[in-house]
Amino acid sequence: IPQLSAIPANAAHLAHDTERDVLIAYDLAGHILGELPASAGGPALDKRDPGTCANISGDDVQRLPGWNMLSDYAKDNWGDNWDTVDANPSDYPDRGAQLCVSGDIAQVTFDGEPTCNTQSQTSGGSIVGADGTVALSATQGTTTTTTVTVTKASSIAVGVSVAATVSFPEIVDVTSTVTSTVTFTNELSTANTFTTSDTQTQTLTVQSDAGKTCSLTFDVQTCNANGHGSQRMVANGWAWIYYGKKKQGHYKWAINMDVVIPDEEQRATYIDFTTSSSSNTQAQYSAVCQ
């Protein structure tokens, strides 16, 4: 049997030879690809950005849309009547399974047009100096606060939190979009709030008579919008099947979900959510001295 330094990407299943303490890798046709020590580490799972994945359980694996493909694969190769389905056994820390944010950016759709209101405000005044000038500070741009609330949790990896990139329409210009990193907690009615800011502070030099008080008047536009979206999550990694009696010479077998279920949608689940956004835009500054 060829000696391996890592599990091949095309390995469809593994057997743990407990007597020799090695993992034997097989392809979809059942041909042996090689073996390596069961204790050998290595990047067996896809590497993703930190915080975008969560470990799943054997029960989670059985809730996947494509679980029947895994169970049929096990039955066809080793028979039914297994004792346990596991996903992250402590004996194989590098041969686990996880649920990850998909590569697709979730799109938020507004429920109708944003509602906006514009008011004029005046900043605190400053006294003009002896040189006939005064410096006034003006902040222009938009700050948006958004609350994301889970309205339908996935039945897989309940309670875990993951970070995802979500695309929102610009609340002050719905023809444009902005992307933000959002933390989702996979539990019904959980809410997370974040703030984005695109502002600049400028110093305006105003000329007037010494001793006068100058202030800035400016427009403040407040807009509110509600929306909704759905975050796709995809499982990958190894599903472990344990038998009480040896099957094909071994008690413990692992199925590569990525190979046996190539259609990601059969390994996918969704978190549905609503959004509530409020923006504050300051613009149109002018100086008033008196």
C-alpha positions in Angstrom: 0.0 0.0 0.0 1.4 3.4 -0.9 2.5 5.5 2.0 0.9 9.0 2.0 1.9 12.3 3.6 -1.6 13.7 3.4 -5.1 12.6 2.4 -5.6 13.0 -1.4 -8.3 15.4 -2.5 -10.1 12.7 -4.4 -10.3 10.4 -1.4 -14.0 9.4 -1.1 -13.8 7.5 2.2 -11.3 6.4 4.8 -11.0 3.3 7.0 -9.3 3.3 10.4 -7.2 0.2 10.8 -7.3 0.1 14.6 -4.8 -2.7 14.8 -2.1 -0.9 12.9 -3.5 2.6 13.8 -3.4 3.8 10.2 -6.0 5.5 8.0 -6.5 3.9 4.6 -7.8 6.2 1.8 -10.0 5.0 -1.0 -11.4 6.6 -4.2 -15.0 6.5 -5.3 -14.5 3.2 -7.1 -13.2 1.6 -3.9 -9.5 1.5 -5.0 -6.9 2.1 -2.3 -5.1 5.3 -2.8 -2.7 4.8 0.1 -2.4 5.0 3.9 -0.9 7.2 6.6 -0.7 7.1 10.4 -4.0 7.9 12.1 -2.2 10.5 14.2 -0.8 12.4 11.2 -2.0 16.0 11.2 -2.5 18.2 8.2 -5.0 20.5 6.5 -7.8 18.0 5.9 -10.5 20.7 5.7 -10.8 23.7 3.4 -9.1 26.7 4.9 -11.5 29.7 5.3 -11.3 33.1 6.8 -11.4 33.1 10.6 -14.9 33.1 12.1 -16.7 32.0 8.9 -17.0 28.3 9.8 -18.4 26.3 12.8 -18.0 22.7 13.6 -21.0 20.4 13.2 -22.2 17.2 14.8 -23.3 13.8 13.6 -26.9 14.9 14.1 -26.2 17.9 11.9 -24.9 15.7 9.2 -28.1 13.7 9.2 -30.1 16.9 8.7 -28.3 17.9 5.5 -30.5 17.7 2.3 -28.1 15.2 0.9 -27.9 12.9 3.9 -29.6 10.1 1.9 -26.6 10.1 -0.5 -24.2 9.6 2.5 -26.4 6.9 4.0 -26.8 5.1 0.7 -23.1 5.3 0.2 -22.5 3.7 3.6 -25.1 1.0 3.0 -23.7 0.2 -0.5 -20.1 -0.1 0.8 -20.4 -1.5 4.3 -24.1 -2.2 5.0 -26.6 -0.6 7.4 -27.1 -1.0 11.1 -24.3 1.3 12.1 -24.0 2.4 15.7 -23.1 6.1 15.4 -22.8 8.9 13.0 -20.1 11.4 14.1 -18.7 14.6 12.6 -15.9 15.8 14.8 -14.5 12.9 16.8 -11.7 13.7 19.2 -9.7 10.8 17.9 -9.4 12.5 14.5 -9.1 16.3 15.1 -8.0 16.9 11.5 -10.7 14.8 9.9 -13.7 16.7 11.0 -16.6 18.5 9.4 -17.7 22.1 9.4 -20.4 24.4 8.2 -19.1 27.5 6.4 -20.4 30.7 4.9 -20.6 30.2 1.2 -18.6 32.1 -1.3 -21.7 33.9 -2.5 -22.2 37.4 -1.0 -25.7 37.6 0.6 -27.8 40.3 -1.0 -30.2 42.4 1.1 -33.4 43.6 -0.7 -35.2 46.7 0.7 -38.9 46.3 1.5 -39.9 49.4 -0.4 -38.2 52.8 -0.7 -36.4 54.3 2.2 -38.3 57.0 4.1 -36.3 60.2 4.5 -36.6 63.5 6.4 -34.4 66.6 6.1 -33.9 69.3 8.7 -31.7 72.3 9.0 -29.4 72.5 12.1 -26.9 75.1 13.4 -23.6 74.3 15.0 -22.2 76.0 18.1 -20.8 79.5 17.4 -17.2 80.7 17.5 -16.0 84.3 17.9 -14.1 86.0 15.0 -10.6 86.9 16.0 -8.7 90.2 15.7 -7.5 89.1 12.2 -11.1 88.9 11.0 -11.1 85.1 10.6 -12.5 82.1 12.5 -12.0 78.4 11.8 -15.2 76.3 11.9 -15.2 72.5 11.8 -17.7 70.7 9.5 -18.4 67.0 9.2 -19.9 65.8 6.0 -21.0 62.4 4.9 -23.2 59.5 6.0 -23.3 57.2 9.1 -25.6 54.2 8.9 -26.6 51.9 11.8 -28.1 48.5 10.9 -29.7 45.8 13.0 -29.8 42.3 11.6 -32.3 39.9 13.1 -32.6 36.2 12.4 -36.1 35.3 11.4 -35.4 31.7 10.4 -32.5 29.8 11.9 -30.9 26.8 10.2 -31.5 23.4 11.9 -27.7 22.8 11.6 -25.1 24.2 14.0 -27.8 25.9 16.1 -26.5 28.7 18.3 -23.2 29.2 16.6 -22.0 32.6 15.4 -20.3 33.2 12.0 -19.1 36.3 10.2 -20.3 36.9 6.6 -20.0 39.5 4.0 -23.4 41.0 3.1 -24.3 43.5 0.3 -26.7 46.3 1.2 -28.3 48.9 -1.0 -27.1 52.4 -0.2 -29.9 53.8 1.9 -29.4 57.4 0.5 -28.9 56.1 -3.0 -30.5 52.7 -3.6 -28.9 52.4 -7.0 -25.5 51.8 -5.3 -24.5 49.1 -2.8 -22.1 48.7 0.1 -20.7 45.5 1.6 -20.2 45.0 5.3 -19.1 42.1 7.5 -22.1 40.9 9.6 -22.1 38.5 12.5 -25.0 36.0 12.3 -26.0 34.0 15.4 -27.9 30.9 14.2 -30.8 31.2 16.6 -34.2 32.6 16.0 -34.8 36.3 16.9 -31.1 37.0 17.7 -30.0 40.4 16.6 -26.7 42.0 15.9 -26.1 45.7 15.2 -23.2 47.4 13.3 -22.4 50.9 12.1 -20.7 52.0 8.9 -19.4 55.5 8.4 -18.3 57.4 5.3 -17.6 60.9 6.7 -15.0 63.6 6.4 -14.2 66.5 8.8 -13.1 69.7 7.2 -12.0 73.0 8.6 -13.7 76.0 7.0 -12.1 79.5 7.4 -14.7 82.2 7.6 -13.9 85.9 7.3 -16.0 88.5 9.1 -15.8 91.4 11.5 -13.7 90.8 14.6 -15.8 90.0 17.7 -18.8 88.6 15.7 -20.0 85.1 16.4 -20.0 82.7 13.4 -21.8 79.4 13.2 -22.5 76.8 10.5 -26.0 75.9 9.3 -26.3 72.6 7.5 -28.8 70.0 6.4 -29.3 66.7 8.2 -31.1 64.0 6.3 -32.3 61.0 8.2 -33.4 57.9 6.3 -34.9 54.6 7.5 -35.3 51.4 5.5 -36.2 47.8 6.3 -35.0 44.8 4.2 -34.5 41.1 4.2 -32.0 38.5 3.0 -30.7 35.0 3.3 -27.3 33.7 4.2 -26.2 30.4 2.5 -24.1 28.0 4.5 -22.4 24.9 3.1 -21.1 21.8 5.0 -17.8 20.2 4.1 -15.4 17.6 5.5 -15.8 14.0 6.9 -18.8 12.1 8.2 -17.7 9.2 10.4 -19.7 6.0 10.5 -19.1 3.6 13.4 -20.2 -0.1 13.3 -20.5 -2.5 16.2 -19.0 -5.2 14.1 -16.3 -5.1 11.5 -17.4 -4.1 8.0 -15.0 -4.9 5.2 -12.4 -5.5 7.9 -12.9 -2.2 9.9 -15.2 -0.7 12.6 -14.7 2.9 11.7 -15.3 4.5 8.3 -15.3 8.2 7.2 -17.1 9.6 4.1 -15.8 12.7 2.3 -18.9 14.8 2.0 -17.3 17.0 -0.7 -16.6 14.1 -3.0 -19.7 11.9 -2.3 -22.1 15.0 -2.5 -20.5 17.2 -5.2 -23.6 19.3 -5.5 -23.1 22.1 -2.8 -26.9 22.7 -2.6 -27.3 19.2 -1.2 -24.9 20.2 1.6 -26.4 23.7 2.0 -28.6 25.3 4.6 -29.8 28.9 5.0 -30.2 31.6 7.7 -33.0 34.0 6.9 -32.9 37.5 8.3 -34.4 41.0 8.3 -32.5 44.3 8.4 -33.5 47.7 9.9 -31.2 50.5 8.8 -31.1 54.2 9.8 -28.7 56.7 8.2 -27.7 60.2 9.1 -26.3 62.4 6.3 -24.8 65.9 7.0 -24.3 68.3 4.0 -24.9 71.7 2.5 -22.9 73.8 5.0 -23.0 77.6 5.0 -21.6 80.2 7.5 -23.7 82.7 9.4 -22.1 85.5 11.3 -23.8 88.0 13.6 
